[in-house]
Each structure stands twice: as C-alpha cells, then as structure tokens.
C-alpha cells in the first residue's frame, strides 16, 4: 500500500479533471503512476493549501486506522504555512478559497486576510516577525525527523522532501544568519541524520517537483506542475524506491 501526503502538488491541482465533481484527474498524478510502477494500491492524502502540521496529522491519523502501508511519499509544504481553528457559517465555508477539513483554516502570508477578524490582523503581524518564520522552519524540520522515526518503527519505506525550490532558498537564507548558531547546529544535525531519500529537493538530493516541471515542461497557469512532470516524477520516485 502506497500512502502519499502533501499540499496541492500531491493532490494534483490544475491537472485535467481536478475540478470535476468527483475529481477525475487521479490517473495523471505521480501518486497513481508510482503505484502502478510499484504494483501497489494507493491512498492520496494531498489537499490544496495544506501546511506541515496538517500534513503530519493526516499521515498519523491514517496510520492509526491502517496497518497496511508499506511505502510512503510526503512532500512537505511551505515552511510558513499555518493553520487556525475557526467556526464559519455554511455561507462563509462556501466562499472560502481553500476547502477546509476539521474546521482548520490553512493560511499563509498571502492568505492571512481570509481569516475572520480580529484573527486575520493578529496572524498578519505574526507572519511579519522574523523569529516566528524561523520557528516555523524548526517545526517543519521536526515534522521530517518525526516522520522518519515513525516510518522506521513501522517498517515503511519512506521518501520525503520539499515540493518547491523556494523552500530550499528560504532554508538557506535562514541558515546563513550566524546569530542563530545553536538553532543552525540543531537543524544541521537533524538533517544530517536523514538519508538522501528523505531530503528530496534539498542539499542536491534529487530534484523537487516544481523545478522539474518548470525546467522541462513548463507550468500550469497558477504555477502547478503539468501532467508530463508528474509522469517523470513518478519514474524518479520509483527509481528511489527500487534502490532502498
């Protein structure tokens, strides 16, 4: 059983049929194609706008109820995505740009105004703080190390990494600040313990899905990978799995 999780890149946003009701785009996703290459059934937990706390929660929740997962791919989302609990009316839910789950609003710097006031103003101020953004990087790295330990305990073959090259550039910009020596040392030590297949898109370990699509095939209008990129990415992940 193959389990995948992440944000819109894993869900397959903008692929042909993704907005149908029900969606019919699944065969174009790298999840579907990777499962075929590995001859496995699959479950895709990808959801548009997901932050890393929700991605980890989705995986853990699924594993609580299923013991048949043998392979897993998790593409972590932007470090600075957050989530907040809100009670919305049905009308508000209908207008919300990102479909919510568990009454948790997934937000980023660009989407903080989607929250109800006064929460939106408070979140906007939080996002502007350098220390808060750096704290989200720490939480994101801890999500990676937590998942690594969990999959080893379960005997699950794991591939994890980042979905977009701007996450890598953000990481490097934080890491260059020598005022945060203890912080940087912890991050380096945590990531040094992860194998290459658990740092996809980082430190030159393979290529992230966004960059692969942008360089070779182009992008969808809202900057999501195209169908051909999903196919090539599935072949890359298949190669990695076969080497584990």
Secondary structure, DSSP 8 states (H G I E B T S, - for coil): -EEEE-SHHHHTTTSTTTTSSS---GGGSHHHHHHHHHT--EEE---TT--HHHHHHHHHHHHHH-----EEEEEE--TT-EEEE----HHHHHH-SS--BTTEEEE-GGGGGGS-TTHHHHHHHHHT-HHHHHHHHHHHHHHHHHHHHHHHHHT-EEEEEES-HHHHHHHHHHHT-GGGHHHHHHHHHHHHTS-GGGSBTSTTSS--HHHHHHHHT-B-TTS-B-HHHHHHHHHHHHHHHHT-
